[in-house]
Amino acid sequence: MKNPVINTTLPGPKSAALIDVDTRHVSPSYTRSYPLVAEKASGLWVTDPDGNIFLDFTAGIAVCATGHCHPRVVQAIKDQADRLLHMSGTDFYYTAQIQLANKLAGLVPGNGNNKVYFGNSGAEAVEAAFKLARWFTRRELNIAFFGAFHGRTMGALSLTASKVIQKKHYNPLIPGITHIPYAYCYRCAYNMQYPKCDLECVRWVEDSLFRTTVPPEEVAAIFVEPIQGEGGYVVPPPEFHGRLHKIAQKYGILYVADEVQSGMGRTGKMFAMEHFGVAPDITAIAKGVASGLPLGAMVANSDIMVWEAGSHASTFGGNPVSCSAALATIGLLEDGLIKNAEVRGAELMAGLRDLQKSIECIGDVRGKGLMVAAELVKDRKSKAFAADWRNELIQKAFEKGLLLLGCGESAIRFSPALTVSKEEIDTCLSIVKECLQEVAC
Ligand SMILES: Cc1ncc(COP(=O)(O)O)c(C=O)c1O
């Protein structure tokens, strides 16, 4: 496929009928940016019930790492389904979970001396990290970042500081969490400029926070996304994590990397933390790990994951079918998809930077590998958010058959499958260019 095929007004009649039922019976808490009904999909191409074919640069929110329905993943799922669907890793042993734990333990940055806890989602992986950090340190306070998204269960939500709607009417949440500014250099919270700032955002933690309100010896963990995801695909400076990690080590604070969105090859390395040369104490994994099957994993050093039997578990966590999909996914990542993410990501960034030269409202282009964003602004001097233009652009792209999502206040997120081709990058760029020209900017 080279170009999307849109034959009906959108949504087409069959999609519209389904959306009508959805409106009556599915939770209204979901946020649908546009009326896409996915009927089937292969690689980066999604077909709706009306036969329209879309180019997917969302990968189901950075989940379908190997593309939709990769034959090797589908085969692994079918083979596993024929053998064993469920046995509960909480109570019994089974091959796929053990094999995956063995694999993941050696993949996360560090010395490989790790253990894995399995859940079903990103939030569950973070939740498990939250509990393990408390259990291990016996400390009650935690640090997280403004702009962070860690999930929607009560613990993960307490760490989240992305959009207020996610927290509204749910208080009180878990106490003892202090949110601090992330290294969002395009909009520095301290009005400074990198590298002259000497990472004020990190220095401030020790020089101000730990001197005034947060006793460091009471802090269990710092929860941080190596690259902020929902907050706008914000890439911190290269030494950000190294410097912050050092401070954490100094005070016996665990460094928890939320790699739910940035992990599994998306940034051109298996884990985004590898770009920063830091081995976290705990890593939370989900989304891309099983190419679309529900799976979350929390990986921690064996010296830290010492909680006793019964202290945490999940009936479905590490389901054999999900684990087999994950093993096939990791095989594909190692066979070339991580490299493809790096190469194609560089092409995508270069293309967006090229557009930025002539299109004033593209304030910032940033990312690593295939975790790429273009932030739209009303003008480059004020950097006023242009959420309305961004939203309009995403609608127009949908109408032209390109699936995109936003992130942050006014950024367009590009998170295609790691199988994306040069041709598909070019198609995406040409549709985005058309849309930008049609939007007010
Ligand atoms: C960094 C990060 N952590 C956690 C989550 C929560 O994952 P889930 O929606 O699978 O619970 C997300 C989801 O977007 C995420 O991006």
The ligand as a MOL file (V3000), in Angstrom:
LIG
                    3D

  0  0  0     0  0            999 V3000
M  V30 BEGIN CTAB
M  V30 COUNTS 16 16 0 0 0
M  V30 BEGIN ATOM
M  V30 1 C 4.4560 6.1690 30.3160 0
M  V30 2 C 3.1530 5.4480 30.5790 0
M  V30 3 N 2.9850 4.8080 31.7350 0
M  V30 4 C 1.8560 4.1500 32.0230 0
M  V30 5 C 0.8140 4.1310 31.1260 0
M  V30 6 C -0.4430 3.3990 31.4750 0
M  V30 7 O -0.5690 2.2660 30.6830 0
M  V30 8 P -1.9670 1.5040 30.5560 0
M  V30 9 O -2.8770 2.4010 29.7910 0
M  V30 10 O -1.6200 0.2330 29.8220 0
M  V30 11 O -2.4420 1.2320 31.9290 0
M  V30 12 C 0.9400 4.7930 29.9030 0
M  V30 13 C -0.1670 4.8100 28.9390 0
M  V30 14 O -0.2470 5.6250 28.0580 0
M  V30 15 C 2.1460 5.4680 29.6200 0
M  V30 16 O 2.3090 6.1240 28.4740 0
M  V30 END ATOM
M  V30 BEGIN BOND
M  V30 1 1 1 2
M  V30 2 1 2 3
M  V30 3 2 2 15
M  V30 4 2 3 4
M  V30 5 1 4 5
M  V30 6 1 5 6
M  V30 7 2 5 12
M  V30 8 1 6 7
M  V30 9 1 7 8
M  V30 10 2 8 9
M  V30 11 1 8 10
M  V30 12 1 8 11
M  V30 13 1 12 13
M  V30 14 1 12 15
M  V30 15 2 13 14
M  V30 16 1 15 16
M  V30 END BOND
M  V30 END CTAB
M  END
